């Protein structure tokens, strides 16, 4: 690096030569679901419309309603959806985590999905997903007024003295928006058919909707968790004991 002569001073600005290493990235996958989004959206409106109303925390999602989730499972497009997400889960785990899927079939992969239809009063506070390795969301129906999904940097506690500023960085026409040079948070503005897949430990949220003037607000998505059992070997130590007697 060429030294910089400072004004009216004899000393120079001479930082060492080298490179900056981004050593702890978190991988998020963005893809496109190959389905008829119009048909999926029609079912989502129908199934959420049948749910009990009155509680803004539960009325917009089938997460708390097993019968409604089962009805979604019976839709003609659902198997294709599950296949695409399970296969992408396998490829994510193979390419990013070097996990061996020998002797693993699609039916060995846990896939838990639920429908969300956000209207103006609905939001989802910051949370993560337990008992799963990867989580994701398929964005069925969105528009320019749709709120993003917001992810929080998992190293947030280390950024308190290093973030420098909270400038919002979003290139023109980009679906990606970052807060701060150290990426304190990441917003994804979805388009119809997009889906994201991310490590389930990532904290994330969805802000309350703000409709455009003289229009109603609607944001339709299907969220899901994925996990599979791994053979860790070395199970035989100790004497046999059934822990069911402890219940």
C-alpha positions as CSV (number, residue, x, y, z in Angstrom):
1,X,0.0,0.0,0.0
2,X,1.4,3.4,-1.0
3,X,2.0,5.7,2.0
4,X,-0.4,8.7,2.3
5,X,1.2,12.0,3.1
6,X,-0.9,13.8,5.6
7,X,-1.5,17.6,5.4
8,X,1.1,19.9,7.1
9,X,2.7,16.9,9.0
10,X,5.9,15.0,8.6
11,X,4.4,11.6,9.4
12,X,2.6,9.3,6.9
13,X,-0.4,7.0,7.1
14,X,1.1,3.5,6.5
15,X,-1.2,0.6,7.4
16,X,0.4,-2.9,6.8
17,X,-0.2,-4.7,3.6
18,X,-2.4,-7.7,3.7
19,X,-6.0,-8.9,3.2
20,X,-9.2,-9.0,5.2
21,X,-10.5,-12.6,5.9
22,X,-14.2,-13.1,6.3
23,X,-13.7,-16.3,8.4
24,X,-17.1,-17.0,10.0
25,X,-19.8,-16.6,7.3
26,X,-23.3,-18.1,7.7
27,X,-24.6,-19.7,4.6
28,X,-28.2,-19.0,3.4
29,X,-29.5,-20.6,0.2
30,X,-31.9,-18.7,-2.1
31,X,-33.8,-20.7,-4.7
32,X,-37.0,-20.9,-6.8
33,X,-39.8,-23.3,-6.1
34,X,-41.1,-25.1,-9.2
35,X,-44.9,-25.0,-8.6
36,X,-48.0,-23.2,-9.8
37,X,-47.9,-20.4,-7.2
38,X,-51.4,-19.3,-8.0
39,X,-52.9,-22.7,-7.1
40,X,-50.8,-22.8,-3.9
41,X,-51.9,-19.3,-2.9
42,X,-55.6,-20.2,-3.5
43,X,-55.2,-23.2,-1.0
44,X,-53.3,-21.0,1.5
45,X,-56.1,-18.4,1.6
46,X,-58.7,-21.1,1.9
47,X,-57.1,-23.1,4.7
48,X,-56.1,-20.0,6.8
49,X,-59.6,-18.6,6.2
50,X,-61.0,-21.6,8.0
51,X,-59.0,-21.1,11.2
52,X,-60.5,-19.6,14.3
53,X,-60.2,-15.8,14.3
54,X,-59.6,-13.3,17.1
55,X,-56.0,-14.0,18.1
56,X,-53.5,-12.2,15.8
57,X,-50.7,-14.5,17.0
58,X,-52.4,-17.7,15.8
59,X,-55.1,-16.8,13.3
60,X,-52.8,-16.3,10.3
61,X,-50.9,-19.6,10.5
62,X,-51.6,-23.3,10.5
63,X,-48.6,-23.9,12.8
64,X,-50.9,-24.5,15.8
65,X,-53.6,-26.5,13.9
66,X,-52.6,-30.1,13.0
67,X,-55.9,-30.8,11.1
68,X,-55.2,-27.8,8.8
69,X,-51.7,-28.9,8.3
70,X,-52.9,-32.3,7.3
71,X,-55.3,-30.8,4.8
72,X,-52.3,-29.0,3.2
73,X,-50.5,-32.4,3.0
74,X,-53.3,-33.8,0.9
75,X,-53.0,-31.1,-1.8
76,X,-51.8,-32.4,-5.2
77,X,-48.8,-30.1,-5.3
78,X,-47.6,-30.9,-1.8
79,X,-45.5,-34.0,-2.6
80,X,-43.6,-32.1,-5.3
81,X,-43.0,-29.3,-2.8
82,X,-41.7,-31.8,-0.2
83,X,-39.4,-33.5,-2.7
84,X,-37.9,-30.2,-3.8
85,X,-37.2,-29.0,-0.3
86,X,-35.9,-32.4,1.0
87,X,-33.6,-32.7,-2.0
88,X,-32.3,-29.1,-1.5
89,X,-31.8,-29.9,2.2
90,X,-29.6,-32.9,1.2
91,X,-27.6,-30.8,-1.2
92,X,-27.1,-28.0,1.3
93,X,-25.9,-30.4,4.0
94,X,-23.6,-32.3,1.6
95,X,-22.0,-29.2,0.1
96,X,-21.8,-27.0,3.2
97,X,-21.4,-29.4,6.1
98,X,-20.0,-32.5,4.3
99,X,-22.7,-34.7,5.8
100,X,-22.9,-38.3,4.4
101,X,-26.3,-39.3,3.2
102,X,-25.5,-43.0,2.5
103,X,-28.5,-45.1,3.4
104,X,-30.7,-42.1,3.9
105,X,-34.0,-41.9,1.9
106,X,-36.5,-39.0,1.5
107,X,-38.7,-40.7,4.1
108,X,-35.9,-40.6,6.6
109,X,-36.0,-36.8,6.5
110,X,-38.3,-34.9,8.9
111,X,-40.3,-32.2,7.0
112,X,-42.6,-30.1,9.1
113,X,-44.4,-27.3,7.1
114,X,-47.1,-24.7,7.9
115,X,-49.0,-22.0,5.9
116,X,-48.9,-18.3,6.8
117,X,-51.2,-15.6,5.4
118,X,-50.1,-12.3,6.8
119,X,-52.6,-9.4,6.7
120,X,-52.0,-5.9,8.1
121,X,-52.2,-6.7,11.9
122,X,-49.9,-9.7,11.7
123,X,-46.2,-10.0,12.5
124,X,-43.7,-12.5,13.9
125,X,-41.3,-11.5,16.6
126,X,-37.6,-12.5,16.7
127,X,-37.2,-16.2,17.2
128,X,-35.4,-19.3,15.9
129,X,-36.4,-22.9,15.4
130,X,-35.5,-25.8,17.7
131,X,-35.2,-29.5,16.9
132,X,-34.2,-29.0,13.3
133,X,-31.0,-28.5,11.3
134,X,-32.3,-26.2,8.5
135,X,-35.4,-24.1,8.3
136,X,-36.9,-22.3,5.3
137,X,-39.7,-20.3,3.8
138,X,-41.4,-20.5,0.4
139,X,-42.9,-17.2,-0.6
140,X,-46.1,-18.0,-2.4
141,X,-47.6,-14.5,-3.1
142,X,-45.9,-11.2,-2.4
143,X,-45.8,-7.7,-3.9
144,X,-43.8,-4.5,-3.5
145,X,-45.4,-3.7,-0.2
146,X,-44.5,-7.1,1.3
147,X,-42.4,-6.9,4.4
148,X,-39.1,-8.7,4.4
149,X,-37.9,-11.5,6.5
150,X,-35.2,-10.1,8.8
151,X,-32.2,-12.2,10.0
152,X,-30.0,-11.2,12.9
153,X,-26.2,-11.7,12.9
154,X,-25.5,-14.8,15.1
155,X,-22.3,-13.0,16.2
156,X,-24.2,-9.9,17.3
157,X,-22.6,-9.7,20.8
158,X,-19.2,-9.4,19.2
159,X,-20.3,-6.4,17.0
160,X,-21.2,-3.9,19.8
161,X,-17.9,-2.0,19.5
162,X,-17.1,-2.8,15.8
163,X,-20.2,-2.0,13.7
164,X,-19.1,1.6,13.2
165,X,-22.5,2.7,11.8
166,X,-26.0,1.5,11.2
167,X,-26.3,2.5,7.6
168,X,-28.7,0.5,5.5
169,X,-27.0,-1.0,2.4
170,X,-29.3,-2.1,-0.4
171,X,-28.2,-1.9,-4.0
172,X,-30.8,-0.7,-6.5
173,X,-33.4,-3.3,-7.4
174,X,-31.8,-5.8,-5.0
175,X,-33.7,-8.2,-2.8
176,X,-30.9,-8.0,-0.2
177,X,-30.5,-5.3,2.4
178,X,-27.8,-5.2,5.1
179,X,-27.5,-3.0,8.2
180,X,-24.0,-1.8,8.9
181,X,-20.7,-2.6,7.4
182,X,-20.4,-5.7,9.7
183,X,-23.9,-6.8,8.7
184,X,-25.7,-6.5,12.0
185,X,-28.9,-7.7,10.2
186,X,-30.0,-8.9,6.8
187,X,-33.4,-8.3,5.2
188,X,-34.7,-10.4,2.3
189,X,-37.5,-8.9,0.2
190,X,-39.1,-11.9,-1.5
191,X,-40.7,-12.3,-4.9
192,X,-43.3,-14.9,-5.8
193,X,-41.7,-18.4,-5.9
194,X,-38.6,-17.5,-4.0
195,X,-37.5,-19.7,-1.1
196,X,-34.8,-19.4,1.5
197,X,-33.1,-22.2,3.4
198,X,-31.0,-21.3,6.5
199,X,-29.4,-22.9,9.6
200,X,-32.3,-23.2,12.2
201,X,-30.3,-21.4,14.9
202,X,-30.5,-18.0,13.1
203,X,-32.7,-15.5,14.8
204,X,-35.3,-14.0,12.4
205,X,-38.5,-11.9,12.4
206,X,-41.2,-10.6,10.1
207,X,-42.4,-7.0,10.7
208,X,-46.1,-5.9,10.8
209,X,-47.6,-5.2,7.3
210,X,-48.1,-1.7,6.0
211,X,-50.5,-1.7,3.0
212,X,-50.2,0.7,0.2
213,X,-52.9,3.5,0.1
214,X,-56.4,2.2,-0.7
215,X,-55.1,-1.4,-0.9
216,X,-55.3,-4.4,1.5
217,X,-52.1,-6.1,2.7
218,X,-51.4,-9.8,2.0
219,X,-48.2,-11.8,2.2
220,X,-48.5,-15.6,1.7
221,X,-45.7,-18.0,2.6
222,X,-45.1,-21.6,3.7
223,X,-42.5,-22.1,6.3
224,X,-40.8,-25.4,7.2
225,X,-38.2,-27.3,9.3
226,X,-35.9,-30.1,8.1
227,X,-33.9,-32.6,10.1
228,X,-32.8,-36.2,9.8
229,X,-31.4,-38.8,12.2
230,X,-27.7,-39.6,11.9
231,X,-26.1,-42.8,13.0
232,X,-23.6,-41.7,15.6
233,X,-22.4,-45.3,16.3
234,X,-21.0,-46.3,19.7
235,X,-24.4,-47.0,21.4
236,X,-23.6,-50.3,23.2
237,X,-21.9,-49.1,26.4
238,X,-23.6,-49.5,29.8
239,X,-26.2,-52.0,30.8
240,X,-29.7,-52.1,29.3
241,X,-32.2,-49.7,30.9
242,X,-35.6,-48.5,29.6
243,X,-35.9,-44.8,30.5
244,X,-39.7,-45.0,29.9
245,X,-40.1,-46.0,33.5
246,X,-39.1,-42.4,34.5
247,X,-42.3,-40.9,33.0
